[in-house]
Amino acid sequence: MKSSQLKFRLVLMLVLQYAAWGAYLTSLGRYLGNAGLGPQIKWFFAMQGIVSIFMPTLMGIVADRYIQAQKTLSLCHGLAGLFMIGAGLYCLSAGGSVQFTPLFVLYSLSVAFYMPTIAISNSVAYNAMGKNGMDPVKEFPPLRVFGTVGFICSMLLTNFVKIGGVAMQDSYTQLFSSGLISLILCGYALSMPACETNRGESKSLAEAFGLKAFSLFKDPQFAIFFIFSMLLGASLQITNGYANTFLGSFAQNPALADTFAVKNSNALIAISQASETLCILLIPFCMKKLGIKKVMLLAMFAWVFRFGLFGLGNPAWPGVLLFVLSCIVYGVAFDFFNISGSLYVNENTSADIRSSAQGVFMLMTNGLGATVGTLAAGKVVEACDVFNTPANWSTAWYIFAGYALVVGLLFAVLFKDPSKKVSKA
């Protein structure tokens, strides 16, 4: 297959992969608040972390050992799409009396199958590029940019499109959008280049169940890398869960209710993803010149600014510029951690456990880290009583910034940037 043809096919896969997520990730909290489920927001976003504790690893094992990765990707998106559409149908039937339990169950089943696809889609891309003689470290980040483009387009669709006179960001229709995109990728994934499995090889019991990837923790520096991945992962879902709700809270002030940042909060937050598209392009250069330690340190301190600027800003001019700056630094905070970490795992693990190792990385970041971080953030938000006293949002953002600062300082002291090597585990 020609390199240009393969790149186009990977671009389309990545656009669909992240468009399904962008349809609801930053706007779900706003809809839940409108539906009277504001206090339960933390559980919806924590569930993404809870399922990531085991599902990426489990499905990574399936992709490594039993079902080719592109077929596993298709299966996961098919189920995720069906359950998300089911959640939308429930909200449609419930009208103005949406209950937490049925919506949460359907949503949870959807994200349980979506979250593994982030790592599996990376493995499918790395496999296809390797078979065509391409270097994933150099050539994957520019392609990954288009995943973010898909996320942004989906966000803007949710922000500006109205159905029945109601913006999708305020409505359950965002769930239908996400589900339909997942179903499209369910079919498209089957056309991707085949990935090999290791089913026919003689394996020990631990290897047969994909547990060999956990032996990476025997390497002290790999263990520290995973632990701090978890600590930094605690920051990932905080703004996804609460930024749109935070911006919407300014609507209670008549002087700010009609500002762009309040009425089009999803569009403002999309600047964060636009920043991603630029920062992804910097990753090959930064990884080569700075190494994984400095790249991850940049991400950690970027989270300090991400949260701190939210605390300082407001929707009026010129305070809204601080929100814009917060969205700009998000590109560094997210990409320099997630993409670089994924590439680091890919480059420092052997081929037989690569998908499983990506699953472990997802477990530590979007699993344990995101779960603990989201629930802890919910406690902070509740302690600050932001839903009754919106002015207290600033205090919550400063607490989050302080946490990111402490994590960054500890990482600078404890982690040593190793040279590239293949794990012998």
Beta strands, then each sheet from edge to edge (+ up, - down):
strand 1: 162-163
strand 2: 166-167
sheet 1: 1+ 2-
end
